[in-house]
């Protein structure tokens, strides 16, 4: 397992320690889990290579054909 040194602002370090403590783990393990989540949160190369490989797949208009008109949306104002 590799060892890495990082520098955090004091307030960030304090927040990270609190988050780690809330999860019942050490700061180092908490940081390692967050880094792993960030770098592993992507599609695999095989999936990325398959994107667009189905030229006969229907477009959104064809998929929605026959569903009728959408209901009116509520205003956010």
Buried (B, 14 or more C-beta within 10 A) or exposed (E): EEEEEEEEEEEEEEEBBEBBEEEEBEBEEBBBEEEEEEEEEEEEEEEEEEEEEEEEEEEEEEEEEEEEEEEEEEEEE
